[in-house]
Amino acid sequence: MIRPLHPQEVPALAEALAHMDPWRRLGFSDDGLAGYLTRDDHALLRMVYEQDGQAVGLLCLRSPWLRGPYVEVLAVVPDKQSQGIGSALLAWAAGQNGGNLWVCVSAFNERARDFYGRNGFVEKAELNDLITPGEDEILMRKKLR
Ligand SMILES: CC(C)(COP(=O)(O)OP(=O)(O)OC[C@H]1O[C@@H](n2cnc3c(N)ncnc32)[C@H](O)[C@@H]1OP(=O)(O)O)[C@@H](O)C(=O)NCCC(=O)NCCS
């Protein structure tokens, strides 16, 4: 089931992300991520994938963004990856309004680049030093119509 994030789920999810690449390598902290997941931000949809009562996947979708929404965070906890949960969250994002779906992926994150490519995203631009000096991000676009 895909539903909004509950505030009580934030500390565990923030900690999981801070210990997982790409956020670990890019230097994100538990506290910084927890702040991002709880602050007032009406253009940010924060959704989770629930399995057996647990939030095992997270999607943060900025909408509106650029003629369609922007996937700001997509993560599945390590022991639940490769079961289709990430694809299900992306499909939910694609079902929102707009003709495009966007995401930025770290250049070093080759598995995620493959994952988005297989889900219909095309690499559009390289953004040097966007989050952390020395690390490039790739802006990817999926045309929805
Ligand atoms: C990328 C990610 C969201 C995909 O979700 P998922 O539920 O594992 O994906 P699905 O089961 O729908 O699709 C599986 C594919 O995702 C990719 N994938 C799986 N584990 C991954 C990982 N640790 N890191 C990056 N990509 C991964 C693989 O291409 C995989 O294909 P395979 O099953 O043939 O190996 C998830 O693996 C994840 O959270 N990875 C770490 C965080 C990350 O890189 N997020 C994207 C940042 S832009």
The ligand as an SDF file (V2000), in Angstrom:
LIG
                    3D

 48 50  0  0  0  0  0  0  0  0999 V2000
   16.9680    2.2490   -6.6280 C   0  0  0  0  0  0  0  0  0  0  0  0
   15.8350    1.6780   -5.7660 C   0  0  0  0  0  0  0  0  0  0  0  0
   14.9100    2.8070   -5.3230 C   0  0  0  0  0  0  0  0  0  0  0  0
   15.0420    0.6900   -6.6180 C   0  0  0  0  0  0  0  0  0  0  0  0
   14.0140    0.1400   -5.8260 O   0  0  0  0  0  0  0  0  0  0  0  0
   13.8060   -1.4520   -5.8200 P   0  0  0  0  0  0  0  0  0  0  0  0
   12.5550   -1.7210   -5.0810 O   0  0  0  0  0  0  0  0  0  0  0  0
   15.0460   -2.1140   -5.3620 O   0  0  0  0  0  0  0  0  0  0  0  0
   13.6330   -1.6550   -7.3870 O   0  0  0  0  0  0  0  0  0  0  0  0
   12.7760   -2.7520   -8.1490 P   0  0  0  0  0  0  0  0  0  0  0  0
   12.7000   -4.0060   -7.3660 O   0  0  0  0  0  0  0  0  0  0  0  0
   11.5060   -2.1110   -8.5820 O   0  0  0  0  0  0  0  0  0  0  0  0
   13.7290   -2.9000   -9.4000 O   0  0  0  0  0  0  0  0  0  0  0  0
   14.9260   -3.6310   -9.1920 C   0  0  0  0  0  0  0  0  0  0  0  0
   16.0990   -2.9040   -9.7850 C   0  0  0  0  0  0  0  0  0  0  0  0
   16.4980   -1.7650   -9.0050 O   0  0  0  0  0  0  0  0  0  0  0  0
   17.9380   -1.6610   -9.0220 C   0  0  0  0  0  0  0  0  0  0  0  0
   18.4900   -1.8020   -7.6860 N   0  0  0  0  0  0  0  0  0  0  0  0
   18.2970   -2.7890   -6.7940 C   0  0  0  0  0  0  0  0  0  0  0  0
   19.0090   -2.5670   -5.6770 N   0  0  0  0  0  0  0  0  0  0  0  0
   19.6530   -1.3960   -5.8550 C   0  0  0  0  0  0  0  0  0  0  0  0
   20.5380   -0.6320   -5.0610 C   0  0  0  0  0  0  0  0  0  0  0  0
   20.9660   -1.0340   -3.8590 N   0  0  0  0  0  0  0  0  0  0  0  0
   20.9780    0.5470   -5.5350 N   0  0  0  0  0  0  0  0  0  0  0  0
   20.5900    0.9830   -6.7510 C   0  0  0  0  0  0  0  0  0  0  0  0
   19.7710    0.2630   -7.5660 N   0  0  0  0  0  0  0  0  0  0  0  0
   19.3040   -0.9070   -7.1190 C   0  0  0  0  0  0  0  0  0  0  0  0
   18.4570   -2.7610   -9.8570 C   0  0  0  0  0  0  0  0  0  0  0  0
   18.6080   -2.2960  -11.1680 O   0  0  0  0  0  0  0  0  0  0  0  0
   17.3280   -3.7540   -9.7610 C   0  0  0  0  0  0  0  0  0  0  0  0
   17.3050   -4.6090  -10.8280 O   0  0  0  0  0  0  0  0  0  0  0  0
   17.5580   -6.1580  -10.5260 P   0  0  0  0  0  0  0  0  0  0  0  0
   16.4540   -6.5740   -9.6160 O   0  0  0  0  0  0  0  0  0  0  0  0
   17.4920   -6.7280  -11.8870 O   0  0  0  0  0  0  0  0  0  0  0  0
   18.8920   -6.2050   -9.8570 O   0  0  0  0  0  0  0  0  0  0  0  0
   16.3410    0.9180   -4.5130 C   0  0  0  0  0  0  0  0  0  0  0  0
   17.1110   -0.1650   -4.9040 O   0  0  0  0  0  0  0  0  0  0  0  0
   17.1310    1.7790   -3.5550 C   0  0  0  0  0  0  0  0  0  0  0  0
   16.5750    2.3220   -2.5950 O   0  0  0  0  0  0  0  0  0  0  0  0
   18.4580    1.8770   -3.7870 N   0  0  0  0  0  0  0  0  0  0  0  0
   19.3030    2.6550   -2.9160 C   0  0  0  0  0  0  0  0  0  0  0  0
   18.9450    4.1130   -2.9310 C   0  0  0  0  0  0  0  0  0  0  0  0
   19.0020    4.7150   -4.3300 C   0  0  0  0  0  0  0  0  0  0  0  0
   19.9590    4.5470   -5.0670 O   0  0  0  0  0  0  0  0  0  0  0  0
   17.9360    5.4630   -4.6650 N   0  0  0  0  0  0  0  0  0  0  0  0
   17.8550    6.2040   -5.9050 C   0  0  0  0  0  0  0  0  0  0  0  0
   18.4610    7.5440   -5.6750 C   0  0  0  0  0  0  0  0  0  0  0  0
   18.1540    8.6260   -7.0230 S   0  0  0  0  0  0  0  0  0  0  0  0
  1  2  1  0
  2  3  1  0
  2  4  1  0
  2 36  1  0
  4  5  1  0
  5  6  1  0
  6  7  2  0
  6  8  1  0
  6  9  1  0
  9 10  1  0
 10 11  2  0
 10 12  1  0
 10 13  1  0
 13 14  1  0
 14 15  1  0
 15 16  1  0
 15 30  1  0
 16 17  1  0
 17 18  1  0
 17 28  1  0
 18 19  1  0
 18 27  1  0
 19 20  2  0
 20 21  1  0
 21 22  1  0
 21 27  2  0
 22 23  1  0
 22 24  2  0
 24 25  1  0
 25 26  2  0
 26 27  1  0
 28 29  1  0
 28 30  1  0
 30 31  1  0
 31 32  1  0
 32 33  2  0
 32 34  1  0
 32 35  1  0
 36 37  1  0
 36 38  1  0
 38 39  2  0
 38 40  1  0
 40 41  1  0
 41 42  1  0
 42 43  1  0
 43 44  2  0
 43 45  1  0
 45 46  1  0
 46 47  1  0
 47 48  1  0
M  END
$$$$
